[in-house]
Amino acid sequence: MAWLIKRRELFKQATGTKKTLHLTMITSYGVEHNAGWQNIQNEVVLDDLFKVE
């Protein structure tokens, strides 16, 4: 998970943005709640994208 944080910081440096960047995971079944889970701000699962009512 540390590589995602490093990549976010590299993106900030390369673009010079001062805006907030959020780590968002787009997954089939959600994010596993393990040691690196606290670094993810948002998650989108397939049900969010293809909700049929």
Residue pairs with C-beta under 8 A, 6 or more apart in sequence:
1 35
1 36
1 39
2 36
4 23
4 39
5 23
5 39
8 21
8 23
11 17
11 21
12 21
22 41
22 42
23 39
23 40
23 41
23 42
24 40
24 41
24 42
24 43
24 44
25 31
25 40
25 42
25 43
25 44
26 43
26 44
27 43
27 44
27 45
27 46
28 45
28 46
29 45
29 46
30 43
30 45
31 37
31 40
31 43
